[in-house]
Amino acid sequence: MLIEDASLYFEITKNRVAYQGKIQGRPRFSVLLYADCSALCHVIMHLYIHIPFCKQACYYCDFHFSTNMAQKSAMVEAICTEIGLQASYLPSRHLETIYLGGGTPSLLQKHELEQIFETIHRYFTVNPNAEITLEANPDDLSLAQLQAFKQAGINRLSIGVQSFYEPHLQQMHRAHQAHQAESCIKLAQDQGFHNISIDLIYAIPHPDHRVLEADLDKVLALSLPHISAYCLTIEPQTVFGKWHKQGKMPAIDDHFAAEQFDILIKTLCSAGYEQYEISNFAHAQQYSKHNTSYWQQKPYLGIGPSAHSYHGNTRQYNVANNAQYIKAIAQGQVPATVEHLSIADQINEYLLTGLRTQWGCSLRYLEQLGQASFVQRQAPIIARLTQIGHLSINADVMKLTETGKFFADRIASDLFVE
């Protein structure tokens, strides 16, 4: 399927944790709301830990990280201290998922992982079948490191492959080489890691689609249960952003990106993968439980600099500065900004994230949030989007159609309330 008006093509972000966007001109933030809470909301909790270190800066990345490892030990100590300080933040202390993101958590040494997990178990109970994910770069996944991850309790790896094509890895300033991307996955599988996700980036400028097609062939040959695929974006504070401003790098071609997105969907879905979220594909329903919790409005605690937390009608986010974070935690203070979410915020953020998933948005829940006014107020817009084939409504659930997926952000913004 090709897009007639590529200017409406949505921009898929590369955020691995929560979609980032703008609502009513506000600054970029992580969206953490999704749907109607179930009775389990007060029982099942989720923990995210941000490890803000990388070997080198990828040219597209605008996440919070540092390439200076001098504070790594102090950071691990601060993270463990914050876990204790924030232990009562969640409605319960029973964890269903733990996610170590970054940055590059695979840079942690065995004793640092042990320190973090000992602290987690001191303050929380962890479900024996909990999903425990660690983000890793291919060049870090040695046999010894994989064994250390296993011993720490890691049972899911999210590997930042991005591409199996060497020139693209070099263009993005990735630390690993193409052969390491494939070999590390096989090594991890040999060590008993079967719940593996990889990140891919598409829409990297190229004369044709052969690189993406070859990447997908490798993905399918590796029999991976989960793929996260993100459209390359040019963020202002990145190297790519600076090059773009200087005229050294063109803007991402929307038509090319739309074509690649279409290839991605058709290839993976025809191979038995389920596109359960715009950027996420799972085989045999092996969804990311942790990331799904963000989309289903389940409370979670974020630990570490720049980490976000969500608890009912508020969101808080820690300072994105390593030195300031360590200093504040040492003084017994959590350096977080708290944001109280208005009804409009909750509706708009629910639309923004919910429409990106296969579960869509509950009109009943929107009515509850909007005090029985959402459907009435937005009826003309809903009718128009349904008529042109971008939305479908079935059993009180509003979802994007296959065509609508190409316009997800535009559709959500059309439905926003003030």
C-alpha positions as CSV (number, residue, x, y, z in Angstrom):
1,M,0.0,0.0,0.0
2,L,1.4,3.4,-1.0
3,I,0.5,6.7,0.7
4,E,-1.0,9.3,-1.6
5,D,-0.3,12.1,0.7
6,A,3.0,11.3,2.4
7,S,2.9,14.6,4.3
8,L,0.3,13.0,6.6
9,Y,2.5,10.0,7.2
10,F,3.1,9.6,10.9
11,E,6.5,9.7,12.4
12,I,7.3,6.6,14.4
13,T,9.5,7.5,17.3
14,K,12.4,5.4,18.4
15,N,11.5,5.5,22.0
16,R,11.7,2.0,23.4
17,V,9.9,2.7,26.6
18,A,7.0,5.1,25.9
19,Y,5.8,7.1,23.0
20,Q,7.0,10.7,23.0
21,G,5.0,13.5,21.4
22,K,3.3,16.8,21.8
23,I,-0.1,17.6,23.1
24,Q,-1.5,21.2,22.6
25,G,1.9,22.6,22.0
26,R,3.4,21.3,25.3
27,P,7.0,20.1,25.5
28,R,7.9,16.5,24.6
29,F,7.1,14.0,27.3
30,S,6.7,10.3,27.8
31,V,3.1,9.2,27.4
32,L,2.2,6.7,30.1
33,L,-1.6,6.3,29.9
34,Y,-3.6,3.7,28.1
35,A,-6.9,2.2,29.1
36,D,-9.4,1.2,31.7
37,C,-7.7,-0.2,34.8
38,S,-8.6,-3.7,35.8
39,A,-8.9,-5.1,39.3
40,L,-5.3,-6.2,38.9
41,C,-4.0,-2.6,38.6
42,H,-3.5,-2.4,42.4
43,V,-1.7,-5.7,42.5
44,I,0.5,-6.0,39.5
45,M,3.3,-3.4,39.3
46,H,6.2,-2.6,37.0
47,L,9.7,-1.3,37.5
48,Y,11.9,0.5,35.0
49,I,15.6,1.3,35.8
50,H,17.5,3.7,33.6
51,I,21.2,3.0,33.1
52,P,22.6,6.2,31.6
53,F,25.9,5.1,30.1
54,C,27.0,4.3,26.6
55,K,30.4,3.5,25.0
56,Q,29.8,6.1,22.3
57,A,27.0,8.3,21.1
58,C,24.9,7.0,18.3
59,Y,24.2,9.9,15.8
60,Y,20.4,9.5,15.9
61,C,19.9,9.1,19.7
62,D,18.5,11.8,22.0
63,F,18.0,9.6,25.1
64,H,19.7,10.7,28.3
65,F,23.2,9.0,28.6
66,S,26.9,9.8,29.2
67,T,30.0,8.3,27.6
68,N,32.0,9.1,30.7
69,M,32.0,6.0,32.9
70,A,33.7,7.6,35.9
71,Q,30.4,7.9,37.8
72,K,29.1,4.4,37.0
73,S,29.8,2.9,40.4
74,A,28.3,6.0,42.1
75,M,25.3,5.8,39.8
76,V,24.6,2.2,40.7
77,E,24.8,3.1,44.3
78,A,22.4,6.0,43.8
79,I,20.0,3.8,41.8
80,C,19.9,1.3,44.7
81,T,19.3,4.1,47.2
82,E,16.5,5.5,45.1
83,I,14.8,2.1,45.0
84,G,14.6,2.3,48.7
85,L,13.4,5.9,48.7
86,Q,10.7,5.2,46.2
87,A,9.7,1.7,47.5
88,S,6.3,3.0,48.7
89,Y,5.5,4.9,45.5
90,L,3.5,2.1,43.9
91,P,0.1,0.8,45.3
92,S,1.7,-2.5,45.9
93,R,5.2,-4.0,46.1
94,H,4.6,-7.0,43.9
95,L,6.5,-6.7,40.6
96,E,5.3,-8.4,37.4
97,T,8.0,-6.9,35.1
98,I,11.4,-5.3,35.5
99,Y,13.0,-3.5,32.7
100,L,16.6,-2.2,32.6
101,G,16.9,0.4,29.8
102,G,19.2,3.1,28.9
103,G,21.7,4.0,27.8
104,T,23.3,0.6,27.7
105,P,22.5,-1.7,30.6
106,S,24.7,-4.4,29.1
107,L,27.7,-2.3,30.3
108,L,26.9,-3.3,33.9
109,Q,29.3,-5.7,35.4
110,K,28.2,-8.8,37.3
111,H,28.6,-7.3,40.7
112,E,26.7,-4.2,39.7
113,L,23.8,-6.3,38.5
114,E,23.8,-8.3,41.7
115,Q,23.8,-5.1,43.7
116,I,20.7,-3.8,41.8
117,F,18.8,-7.0,42.0
118,E,19.6,-7.6,45.7
119,T,18.1,-4.1,46.4
120,I,15.0,-4.9,44.3
121,H,14.4,-8.1,46.2
122,R,14.9,-6.3,49.5
123,Y,12.1,-3.9,48.9
124,F,9.8,-5.8,46.5
125,T,8.4,-9.2,45.9
126,V,9.0,-10.4,42.3
127,N,6.7,-12.9,40.6
128,P,8.7,-16.1,39.9
129,N,7.5,-15.8,36.3
130,A,8.2,-12.1,36.0
131,E,9.4,-10.8,32.7
132,I,12.9,-9.3,33.4
133,T,14.3,-7.5,30.4
134,L,17.7,-6.0,29.8
135,E,18.6,-3.9,26.9
136,A,21.9,-4.9,25.3
137,N,24.2,-3.9,22.5
138,P,25.6,-6.8,20.3
139,D,29.2,-6.0,21.1
140,D,28.6,-6.5,24.8
141,L,27.1,-10.0,24.6
142,S,30.0,-12.2,25.3
143,L,29.6,-15.7,26.8
144,A,30.6,-14.5,30.2
145,Q,28.3,-11.5,30.1
146,L,25.3,-13.7,29.0
147,Q,26.0,-16.1,31.8
148,A,26.1,-13.2,34.3
149,F,22.7,-12.0,33.0
150,K,21.3,-15.4,33.5
151,Q,22.6,-15.7,37.0
152,A,21.1,-12.2,37.8
153,G,17.7,-13.4,36.7
154,I,17.4,-11.7,33.3
155,N,15.1,-13.8,31.2
156,R,14.5,-11.4,28.2
157,L,17.0,-9.5,26.1
158,S,16.2,-6.5,24.0
159,I,19.1,-6.2,21.6
160,G,19.9,-3.0,19.7
161,V,20.7,-4.5,16.3
162,Q,19.3,-1.5,14.3
163,S,20.6,-3.0,11.1
164,F,22.6,-6.0,9.7
165,Y,24.1,-3.7,7.0
166,E,27.6,-2.5,7.9
167,P,27.4,0.9,6.0
168,H,24.2,1.8,7.9
169,L,25.7,0.8,11.2
170,Q,28.7,3.0,10.5
171,Q,26.5,5.9,9.3
172,M,24.6,5.7,12.6
173,H,27.8,5.4,14.6
174,R,26.9,2.2,16.2
175,A,29.6,0.4,18.3
176,H,29.0,-3.0,16.9
177,Q,29.7,-4.6,13.5
178,A,27.2,-6.4,11.3
179,H,28.5,-9.8,11.9
180,Q,28.3,-9.3,15.7
181,A,24.5,-8.5,15.4
182,E,23.8,-12.0,14.1
183,S,26.4,-14.0,16.1
184,C,25.3,-12.5,19.4
185,I,21.7,-13.5,18.9
186,K,22.8,-17.1,18.1
187,L,25.1,-17.1,21.2
188,A,22.3,-15.8,23.4
189,Q,19.9,-18.5,22.0
190,D,22.5,-21.2,22.7
191,Q,22.7,-19.9,26.3
192,G,19.0,-20.4,26.8
193,F,17.7,-16.9,26.0
194,H,14.7,-17.6,23.9
195,N,12.7,-14.5,24.8
196,I,14.6,-12.1,22.6
197,S,13.6,-8.9,21.0
198,I,15.6,-6.8,18.6
199,D,15.4,-3.2,17.6
200,L,15.5,-2.3,13.9
201,I,15.6,1.2,12.3
202,Y,14.1,1.7,8.9
203,A,13.9,4.7,6.5
204,I,17.7,5.0,6.6
205,P,18.4,6.8,3.3
206,H,19.2,4.3,0.5
207,P,18.5,4.1,-3.2
208,D,16.1,1.1,-2.8
209,H,14.6,-1.3,-0.3
210,R,17.0,-4.1,-0.7
211,V,18.8,-3.5,2.6
212,L,15.6,-3.6,4.6
213,E,14.5,-6.7,2.8
214,A,17.8,-8.4,3.6
215,D,17.5,-7.3,7.2
216,L,14.1,-8.9,7.5
217,D,15.3,-12.1,5.8
218,K,17.9,-12.3,8.6
219,V,15.3,-11.6,11.3
220,L,13.1,-14.4,10.0
221,A,16.0,-16.8,9.7
222,L,16.8,-16.2,13.4
223,S,13.3,-17.2,14.5
224,L,13.0,-14.2,16.9
225,P,9.8,-13.9,19.0
226,H,9.7,-10.1,19.0
227,I,10.8,-7.2,16.8
228,S,10.6,-3.5,17.5
229,A,11.0,-1.4,14.3
230,Y,11.3,2.3,14.4
231,C,11.4,4.9,11.7
232,L,14.6,6.9,11.7
233,T,13.9,10.4,13.1
234,I,16.2,13.4,13.1
235,E,16.2,14.9,16.6
236,P,17.5,18.5,16.9
237,Q,20.1,17.8,19.7
238,T,21.7,14.8,17.9
239,V,24.5,14.6,15.4
240,F,22.0,13.9,12.7
241,G,20.0,17.0,13.8
242,K,23.1,19.2,13.6
243,W,24.0,17.9,10.2
244,H,20.5,18.4,9.0
245,K,20.6,22.0,10.3
246,Q,23.9,22.6,8.5
247,G,22.5,21.1,5.2
248,K,24.7,18.1,5.4
249,M,21.9,15.6,5.9
250,P,18.5,15.6,4.1
251,A,15.2,15.3,5.9
252,I,13.7,11.8,6.1
253,D,11.8,11.0,2.8
254,D,8.2,10.4,3.9
255,H,7.3,8.4,0.8
256,F,10.4,6.2,1.3
257,A,9.6,5.8,4.9
258,A,6.0,4.9,4.2
259,E,7.0,2.3,1.6
260,Q,9.5,0.7,4.1
261,F,6.8,0.6,6.8
262,D,4.5,-1.2,4.3
263,I,7.2,-3.7,3.5
264,L,7.9,-4.2,7.2
265,I,4.3,-4.9,8.0
266,K,3.6,-7.2,5.0
267,T,6.8,-9.2,5.5
268,L,6.5,-9.8,9.2
269,C,2.7,-10.4,9.3
270,S,2.9,-12.8,6.4
271,A,5.5,-14.7,8.5
272,G,3.1,-15.0,11.4
273,Y,4.0,-12.0,13.4
274,E,1.3,-9.8,15.0
275,Q,1.6,-6.1,14.8
276,Y,0.2,-5.5,18.3
277,E,1.5,-1.9,18.4
278,I,2.5,0.4,15.6
279,S,6.2,-0.3,16.1
280,N,6.1,-3.7,17.7
281,F,5.6,-7.2,16.3
282,A,5.3,-10.4,18.2
283,H,5.2,-14.0,17.2
284,A,2.8,-16.3,19.1
285,Q,1.6,-13.5,21.3
286,Q,5.0,-13.0,22.9
287,Y,4.3,-9.3,23.6
288,S,6.5,-7.2,25.7
289,K,4.7,-7.3,29.0
290,H,6.5,-4.3,30.4
291,N,5.9,-2.0,27.5
292,T,2.3,-3.2,27.2
293,S,1.8,-2.1,30.8
294,Y,2.4,1.5,29.7
295,W,-0.3,1.2,27.1
296,Q,-2.7,-0.3,29.6
297,Q,-2.5,2.4,32.3
298,K,-0.8,0.2,34.9
299,P,1.2,2.1,37.6
300,Y,5.0,1.8,37.3
301,L,8.0,3.1,39.0
302,G,11.0,4.6,37.1
303,I,14.4,4.7,38.7
304,G,17.5,6.6,37.6
305,P,18.2,9.9,35.9
306,S,15.5,10.9,33.3
307,A,13.3,7.9,34.4
308,H,9.5,8.5,34.4
309,S,6.9,7.1,36.8
310,Y,3.1,6.9,36.6
311,H,0.7,6.6,39.4
312,G,-3.0,7.3,38.7
313,N,-3.5,10.9,37.8
314,T,0.1,12.0,38.2
315,R,3.3,11.5,36.3
316,Q,6.8,12.3,37.6
317,Y,10.1,12.4,35.9
318,N,13.6,12.5,37.4
319,V,16.2,15.1,36.5
320,A,18.2,14.2,33.3
321,N,21.6,15.0,34.7
322,N,23.8,12.3,36.2
323,A,25.7,14.6,38.7
324,Q,22.6,16.3,39.9
325,Y,20.8,13.0,40.3
326,I,23.6,11.4,42.3
327,K,23.9,14.5,44.6
328,A,20.2,14.7,45.3
329,I,19.9,11.0,46.0
330,A,22.9,11.2,48.4
331,Q,21.0,13.8,50.3
332,G,17.9,11.6,50.6
333,Q,15.9,13.5,48.0
334,V,14.4,12.2,44.8
335,P,15.0,14.9,42.1
336,A,11.7,14.5,40.3
337,T,9.2,16.9,38.8
338,V,5.6,15.9,39.4
339,E,2.9,16.6,36.7
340,H,-0.8,16.4,37.6
341,L,-2.8,15.2,34.6
342,S,-6.0,17.0,33.8
343,I,-9.0,15.2,32.3
344,A,-8.0,16.5,28.9
345,D,-4.5,15.2,29.4
346,Q,-5.7,11.8,30.3
347,I,-8.1,11.6,27.3
348,N,-5.5,12.9,24.8
349,E,-2.7,10.7,26.0
350,Y,-5.0,7.6,26.0
351,L,-5.9,8.4,22.4
352,L,-2.3,8.9,21.4
353,T,-1.1,5.6,22.9
354,G,-4.2,3.5,22.7
355,L,-4.8,4.0,19.0
356,R,-1.3,2.7,18.3
357,T,-2.2,-0.7,19.7
358,Q,-4.3,-3.6,18.4
359,W,-6.6,-3.2,21.4
360,G,-7.6,0.4,20.4
361,C,-9.5,2.8,22.7
362,S,-12.5,2.0,24.7
363,L,-15.3,4.5,24.1
364,R,-16.8,3.6,27.4
365,Y,-13.6,4.5,29.2
366,L,-13.4,7.8,27.2
367,E,-16.9,8.6,28.3
368,Q,-15.9,7.9,31.9
369,L,-12.9,10.2,31.6
370,G,-14.8,12.9,29.8
371,Q,-17.9,12.7,32.0
372,A,-20.1,11.3,29.2
373,S,-19.2,14.0,26.7
374,F,-16.4,12.7,24.5
375,V,-18.4,10.7,22.0
376,Q,-21.0,13.4,21.6
377,R,-18.4,16.2,21.1
378,Q,-16.2,14.2,18.8
379,A,-19.0,12.4,16.9
380,P,-18.5,14.4,13.6
381,I,-14.7,13.6,13.6
382,I,-15.3,10.0,14.5
383,A,-17.9,9.7,11.7
384,R,-15.5,11.3,9.1
385,L,-12.5,9.1,10.1
386,T,-14.7,6.0,9.9
387,Q,-16.2,7.0,6.6
388,I,-12.8,7.5,4.9
389,G,-11.6,4.1,6.3
390,H,-9.1,5.2,8.9
391,L,-11.1,4.2,12.0
392,S,-13.3,1.2,12.8
393,I,-15.7,0.9,15.8
394,N,-16.7,-2.5,17.0
395,A,-18.2,-3.5,20.4
396,D,-17.5,-0.1,21.9
397,V,-13.8,-0.2,20.8
398,M,-12.3,2.3,18.4
399,K,-9.3,1.1,16.4
400,L,-7.2,2.2,13.5
401,T,-7.7,0.3,10.2
402,E,-4.7,-0.9,8.3
403,T,-4.8,2.3,6.3
404,G,-5.2,4.3,9.4
405,K,-2.0,3.0,10.9
406,F,-0.1,5.2,8.4
407,F,-1.8,8.3,9.9
408,A,-1.9,7.3,13.6
409,D,-0.6,10.6,15.1
410,R,-2.7,12.8,12.8
411,I,-5.8,10.8,13.7
412,A,-5.1,11.0,17.4
413,S,-4.6,14.7,17.2
414,D,-7.8,15.2,15.3
415,L,-9.6,13.5,18.2
416,F,-7.9,15.5,21.0
417,V,-10.0,17.5,23.4
418,E,-9.2,20.8,25.1
